[in-house]
Amino acid sequence: MPDEPAPDVVYLHSPTEDGDGVRVLRARQGKVEVGEVRPIEEGKPLSGELVTLRPREGTPRVCDVKVEYTPEPDPRAARADATKGPAQVATAKYRDNWEAIFGGRPVHGAKKPAALN
């Protein structure tokens, strides 16, 4: 057989807790994934892929999947995974304002301020 794409199949399981979507099991590329599908709504951002589901004849809970749109991966997420240590939360502006309010670090050999009371 010529190189056929691996099947991409979804099993429609049960309604989501809010009733707006359906929980699914998806088999593709040799893996099984758990997720949910929801209708698209104008003005609301997409979360994940945009797909078309085509129910199989005789088994309406099993659907073939056609991927219509896959969002670009977020480059910030990849960069965060590559770095080690805690997140950088203090920006240059934050540090400048901190120093304006509380004073900068003491300079080596500088005179220490007198104690209060």
Secondary structure, DSSP 4 states (H G I P E B T S, - for coil): ---PPPP-EEEEEEE-TTSSSEEEEEEETTEEEEEEE----TTS---S-EEEEEEETTEEEEEEEEEEE-PPPPHHHHHHHH--SS-----HHHHHHHHHHH--PPPTTPPPPPPP-
